[in-house]
Amino acid sequence: MQHRFLRAVTGRDLDPPVHHLPSVPAFGEAVRRGIGWSLVPEQLAAADLADGTCVDLAPGRYVDVPLYWQHWRLDSTVLGALTAAVRAEAATALR
């Protein structure tokens, strides 16, 4: 995803250094500490952008990532309610 974004912004295929971190929080912390640049979900980056900890290197540019809700095909009232709740929240919280 980072490479796709970099290509879209620069118009070139670049091969920057890559770091692998074990979790989303560790990845975010590495970016906050200046180890490199990254794509971070808007909801996770908002506070860091607001307080100046992180900087938006390409304002107005973003990458859409399809999300999927997968579950067993069961006739379940609870699963139906949970699915409806997830879809409703996604509709309000995501682009």
N, C-alpha and C positions, 0 to 999 in steps of 0.2 A: 504494500500500500504506500509506504514512504517513497519507493522508487517511482511508482505511478504518478504520485503527486509532484515529485521533483521534475519528472519528464514534462508534465503538464505546465509547470511554472516556467521552466527554462527552455523547453523545446528541444532538449538534448537528452541522450541516454548517458547519465553519469553513474559512477560506481563509488559512492562515498563509503567510508568505514562503517561497519555494522557492529552493534553491540547487542547481545542477547541477554535479557534479564528475566528472572523467574516469575514475575508477577506484574500486573498492571500498576499497583502502588510503587513497586521498586522501579519500574520504568519511569513513572512520573517523577519520582524523587531524583533519579539520575538526571533528568532534564532540568529540574529545579536547581540542581547543583552545577549545572553548566557543562555536563559531560557531552552534550550534543543537542541536536535539534530533533524534533519528533512531531508526528501527528498525534494529537491527544483529543479525545472526545470533548465536545464543547462543554458538557456538564462538568467534566473533571477539570477543565482548564480555566473556567470562568473566574474563580477566586484568584488564581495566580496571575491572570491577565489584569484583573482589576487592581491588584496591589503592586503590580510591576515586577513581581518575581520572575515572570516569563513575558516574552514579547511575541506578538504575532508577526512572523516574518513575511507573510503574504496576505495582508488584510483583504478580506472579501473572497479569498480562494478557499475551497474546501473539497473534500472527497466524500461523496455519498457512499455509504456502506449498507448493502441490503441486510436486513435482520430477519430471522425466521423464528417462528414459534412452532416447535414440533412437540407432538404428544401422541400417545396411543389413541387409536380410533376406538374409543369406548363410549358407550352411552352412559355418561356420568354427570349428574347434576353439579357436583363439586368441580369437576374438570371443566365443564362448560362455563361455570361462573368464574373460575380462575382465568380461563382463556379470554372471556369478555373483559375482565379487569385488566389483564395485561395489554390487550388491544386498545382499550380506552386510555390507559396511561401512556402508552406509546404514541397515540394520536395527539396527546397534549404536550408531551415532553420532548418529542423528536421533530425534526424538520419534516 
